[in-house]
Amino acid sequence: MIDRTGLAEFLRNRRAALQPEDVGLPRGLRRRTSGLRREEVAALCHMSTDYYSRLERERGPQPSSQMLASIAQGLHLSLDERDHLFRLAGHNPPARGGVGDHISPGLLRVLDRLDDTPAEIVTELGETLRQTPMGVALTGDTTHFTGPVRSAGYRWFTDPAARRIYAPEEHPFLTRMYASGLREIVTLRGPGSRAARLAELLLAESEEFRRVWDEHEIGIRPHEVKHFVHPEVGPLELTCQRLVDPGQAHSLLVYTAIPGSESHDKLHLLSVIGAQSLA
């Protein structure tokens, strides 16, 4: 059963504790609120201000699990805080570990400070949870996929368009890497996991996947230097740094170019193109 009073108090408390700079927002000169405004939290949670306001005022319908997940992410809640939020709203908390989509507050804070850099947060199955604007400019919006196609590895074997962003000479290695990585996750998570289901789907749909899967390769790690082929700026040689959150099996991927290099100049051009596209 929903605890409306407890839920409202918790939401107000967490909103007041967040500062604009904690979530990548400008503070502004005339801010009087000690914390975030309701409309700012609503925007971060991808919901209307009216809906969010009603929750803080102990009104409105019981929020769904999907709404609660959005609120937990928008308020940068820890996993313990997220679980508490779900229980206050009368729901069982989602499972923890490699299957979860909830991004830790620390990882979000790092991402929020990378607006001028291509970066993304992905799950162990290569599902993009969050991207910086430059990340979208580099690879396109990869957060909108649903179902199996959320996984970059699944798209690699089932959608030829997924390969166009990478230099052709990288394709054989990436094919082996995706198969190897998925096999490791299937072994880690077990036969009933989402990873196992992805493997079953790919074995049924892709002859290429069946071939490399049968090789039983393990331990093929991504190259630190990646070669992209962007449709507007052309070839890019970028270094990928990975920050791992072991609690949720999420990774923050940050792509940079050597200062003074041709790729560095192209990244600057890409930032201009991306800003114009958003405008």
Secondary structure per residue as TSV (DSSP state, phi and psi in degrees):
chain	resnum	aa	ss	phi	psi
A	1	M	-	360.0	141.9
A	2	I	-	-71.9	135.3
A	3	D	-	-100.7	90.2
A	4	R	H	-63.5	-41.6
A	5	T	H	-66.4	-46.8
A	6	G	H	-63.0	-40.0
A	7	L	H	-63.8	-46.6
A	8	A	H	-62.7	-43.7
A	9	E	H	-64.4	-40.4
A	10	F	H	-64.6	-44.6
A	11	L	H	-63.1	-44.3
A	12	R	H	-63.1	-41.0
A	13	N	H	-63.5	-45.3
A	14	R	H	-70.6	-34.8
A	15	R	H	-65.1	-42.5
A	16	A	H	-67.1	-27.0
A	17	A	H	-79.3	-18.5
A	18	L	-	-89.2	134.5
A	19	Q	-	-103.1	153.8
A	20	P	G	-52.1	-42.1
A	21	E	G	-67.6	-19.4
A	22	D	G	-68.0	-24.8
A	23	V	G	-119.3	16.7
A	24	G	T	79.1	21.7
A	25	L	-	-105.0	148.4
A	26	P	-	-70.6	144.5
A	27	R	-	-74.7	-39.7
A	28	G	-	80.7	168.5
A	29	L	S	-95.8	-21.3
A	30	R	S	-114.4	28.8
A	31	R	-	-75.7	124.7
A	32	R	-	-109.6	-19.3
A	33	T	S	-72.3	133.1
A	34	S	S	-85.1	83.4
A	35	G	S	127.1	-159.2
A	36	L	-	-86.4	153.0
A	37	R	-	-80.0	158.4
A	38	R	H	-59.1	-41.6
A	39	E	H	-66.4	-29.6
A	40	E	H	-70.2	-43.5
A	41	V	H	-64.3	-42.0
A	42	A	H	-58.8	-42.4
A	43	A	H	-65.2	-41.3
A	44	L	H	-64.3	-30.5
A	45	C	T	-91.7	-0.2
A	46	H	T	59.4	48.4
A	47	M	S	-145.0	169.2
A	48	S	-	-73.4	150.9
A	49	T	H	-62.1	-36.5
A	50	D	H	-62.6	-43.4
A	51	Y	H	-63.2	-47.4
A	52	Y	H	-65.1	-41.1
A	53	S	H	-60.9	-37.9
A	54	R	H	-64.0	-35.0
A	55	L	H	-65.1	-40.4
A	56	E	H	-70.5	-18.3
A	57	R	T	-103.1	14.8
A	58	E	T	65.0	33.8
A	59	R	-	-129.1	177.7
A	60	G	S	86.2	174.0
A	61	P	S	-73.6	164.8
A	62	Q	-	-64.7	125.7
A	63	P	-	-68.0	145.7
A	64	S	-	-76.3	169.6
A	65	S	H	-61.4	-37.0
A	66	Q	H	-65.2	-40.9
A	67	M	H	-65.1	-42.1
A	68	L	H	-64.6	-37.9
A	69	A	H	-63.0	-39.5
A	70	S	H	-66.4	-40.2
A	71	I	H	-65.8	-43.3
A	72	A	H	-60.4	-39.9
A	73	Q	H	-72.5	-42.9
A	74	G	H	-63.1	-35.0
A	75	L	T	-87.9	5.1
A	76	H	T	55.5	46.1
A	77	L	-	-76.7	148.2
A	78	S	-	-72.8	171.2
A	79	L	H	-62.8	-39.6
A	80	D	H	-64.2	-41.3
A	81	E	H	-66.8	-40.1
A	82	R	H	-59.9	-46.3
A	83	D	H	-62.4	-39.0
A	84	H	H	-62.8	-42.6
A	85	L	H	-58.5	-46.4
A	86	F	H	-61.1	-42.5
A	87	R	H	-68.4	-38.7
A	88	L	H	-60.3	-34.8
A	89	A	T	-87.3	3.8
A	90	G	T	84.2	25.5
A	91	H	-	-123.1	154.2
A	92	N	-	-76.3	136.9
A	93	P	-	-65.6	152.2
A	94	P	-	-65.6	163.0
A	95	A	-	-67.2	149.7
A	96	R	-	-96.0	173.7
A	97	G	S	97.3	-155.1
A	98	G	T	-66.2	-14.0
A	99	V	T	-92.0	-5.7
A	100	G	-	-86.5	153.7
A	101	D	-	-104.7	-2.6
A	102	H	-	-74.3	122.4
A	103	I	-	-89.1	135.9
A	104	S	-	-65.8	147.5
A	105	P	H	-56.9	-38.6
A	106	G	H	-62.5	-42.6
A	107	L	H	-67.1	-37.5
A	108	L	H	-64.9	-39.0
A	109	R	H	-63.8	-38.6
A	110	V	H	-65.0	-46.5
A	111	L	H	-60.9	-39.0
A	112	D	H	-62.7	-19.3
A	113	R	T	-98.7	13.4
A	114	L	-	-117.5	35.4
A	115	D	T	-59.7	-28.3
A	116	D	T	-96.0	14.5
A	117	T	S	-134.6	138.2
A	118	P	-	-65.0	123.8
A	119	A	E	-155.8	154.8
A	120	E	E	-154.9	154.9
A	121	I	E	-110.7	126.9
A	122	V	E	-128.5	155.7
A	123	T	-	-83.1	176.7
A	124	E	T	-66.2	-17.9
A	125	L	T	-95.3	10.2
A	126	G	-	75.2	28.3
A	127	E	B	-92.7	121.3
A	128	T	E	-77.2	122.0
A	129	L	E	-96.4	-34.2
A	130	R	E	-155.0	143.7
A	131	Q	E	-132.7	150.0
A	132	T	-	-78.6	162.4
A	133	P	H	-54.8	-38.3
A	134	M	H	-69.9	-29.5
A	135	G	H	-64.0	-41.5
A	136	V	H	-64.4	-40.7
A	137	A	H	-63.6	-32.0
A	138	L	H	-78.2	-51.1
A	139	T	H	-114.4	-2.4
A	140	G	-	85.0	168.4
A	141	D	-	-75.9	109.2
A	142	T	-	-107.5	16.0
A	143	T	S	-94.1	-9.8
A	144	H	S	-89.2	-7.0
A	145	F	-	-69.2	151.6
A	146	T	-	-130.0	159.2
A	147	G	G	70.8	-156.6
A	148	P	G	-58.5	-31.2
A	149	V	G	-69.3	-5.7
A	150	R	G	-60.8	-30.8
A	151	S	B	-78.8	126.0
A	152	A	H	-61.3	-35.7
A	153	G	H	-65.9	-39.5
A	154	Y	H	-64.6	-44.8
A	155	R	H	-63.6	-32.9
A	156	W	H	-57.9	-39.8
A	157	F	H	-92.8	-11.2
A	158	T	H	-120.6	-12.7
A	159	D	-	-132.5	106.8
A	160	P	G	-56.5	-28.4
A	161	A	G	-64.4	-23.8
A	162	A	G	-66.5	-18.9
A	163	R	G	-93.6	-12.9
A	164	R	T	-65.9	-25.2
A	165	I	T	-78.0	-12.0
A	166	Y	B	-109.0	145.5
A	167	A	-	-60.7	138.4
A	168	P	G	-53.9	-35.3
A	169	E	G	-67.2	-15.7
A	170	E	G	-84.3	-17.9
A	171	H	H	-59.7	-46.9
A	172	P	H	-59.7	-41.9
A	173	F	H	-64.7	-44.8
A	174	L	H	-63.9	-35.1
A	175	T	H	-59.3	-47.4
A	176	R	H	-67.2	-39.4
A	177	M	H	-63.7	-45.2
A	178	Y	H	-64.4	-41.6
A	179	A	H	-66.2	-43.5
A	180	S	H	-62.8	-46.0
A	181	G	H	-62.6	-41.7
A	182	L	H	-65.5	-39.4
A	183	R	H	-61.6	-40.4
A	184	E	H	-63.3	-41.7
A	185	I	H	-69.8	-38.0
A	186	V	H	-60.2	-43.3
A	187	T	H	-64.9	-39.0
A	188	L	H	-69.9	-44.9
A	189	R	H	-90.9	-20.6
A	190	G	-	100.3	169.1
A	191	P	T	-66.6	-21.4
A	192	G	T	-97.2	9.9
A	193	S	S	-83.0	168.3
A	194	R	H	-64.1	-33.8
A	195	A	H	-61.9	-42.9
A	196	A	H	-64.7	-37.2
A	197	R	H	-66.0	-40.0
A	198	L	H	-61.5	-43.4
A	199	A	H	-61.5	-41.5
A	200	E	H	-62.1	-43.8
A	201	L	H	-62.7	-44.2
A	202	L	H	-68.5	-35.6
A	203	L	H	-63.9	-31.4
A	204	A	H	-82.4	-25.2
A	205	E	H	-107.0	-20.4
A	206	S	-	-130.1	116.4
A	207	E	H	-65.1	-38.5
A	208	E	H	-61.6	-43.0
A	209	F	H	-63.3	-42.6
A	210	R	H	-58.1	-39.5
A	211	R	H	-65.6	-49.0
A	212	V	H	-75.2	-29.7
A	213	W	H	-61.5	-39.1
A	214	D	T	-68.8	-13.4
A	215	E	T	-76.3	-17.1
A	216	H	T	55.7	37.7
A	217	E	-	-75.9	140.3
A	218	I	-	-133.6	146.2
A	219	G	-	86.3	17.2
A	220	I	-	-84.2	109.5
A	221	R	-	-97.1	152.3
A	222	P	-	-60.6	145.6
A	223	H	-	-68.7	144.9
A	224	E	S	-69.3	-36.2
A	225	V	E	-99.6	126.2
A	226	K	E	-116.0	145.5
A	227	H	E	-114.2	108.6
A	228	F	E	-99.0	158.6
A	229	V	E	-127.4	99.3
A	230	H	E	-85.4	138.7
A	231	P	T	-64.3	-19.6
A	232	E	T	-110.1	-34.0
A	233	V	T	-108.9	-6.7
A	234	G	E	86.5	-154.6
A	235	P	E	-63.7	140.1
A	236	L	E	-135.4	131.7
A	237	E	E	-109.7	109.0
A	238	L	E	-124.1	141.8
A	239	T	E	-88.7	132.8
A	240	C	E	-109.1	117.5
A	241	Q	E	-102.1	139.0
A	242	R	E	-119.7	126.5
A	243	L	E	-113.3	120.8
A	244	V	E	-104.7	134.5
A	245	D	E	-102.7	98.3
A	246	P	T	-65.0	-24.7
A	247	G	T	-64.2	-34.4
A	248	Q	T	-117.4	3.4
A	249	A	T	56.3	37.6
A	250	H	E	-103.9	153.4
A	251	S	E	-128.9	137.2
A	252	L	E	-96.5	117.7
A	253	L	E	-104.7	125.8
A	254	V	E	-121.5	126.6
A	255	Y	E	-108.6	123.9
A	256	T	E	-132.3	160.4
A	257	A	-	-119.2	153.9
A	258	I	-	-65.4	126.0
A	259	P	T	-54.6	136.1
A	260	G	T	86.5	-8.7
A	261	S	S	-81.7	165.6
A	262	E	H	-61.0	-38.7
A	263	S	H	-65.4	-33.9
A	264	H	H	-63.4	-43.0
A	265	D	H	-64.6	-38.4
A	266	K	H	-68.4	-34.8
A	267	L	H	-63.1	-39.3
A	268	H	H	-63.0	-42.9
A	269	L	H	-62.2	-39.0
A	270	L	H	-64.8	-34.2
A	271	S	H	-65.7	-35.8
A	272	V	H	-69.7	-45.3
A	273	I	H	-61.5	-42.6
A	274	G	H	-64.1	-41.1
A	275	A	H	-64.5	-39.3
A	276	Q	H	-66.0	-38.8
A	277	S	H	-64.6	-42.4
A	278	L	H	-65.9	-36.6
A	279	A	-	-65.9	360.0
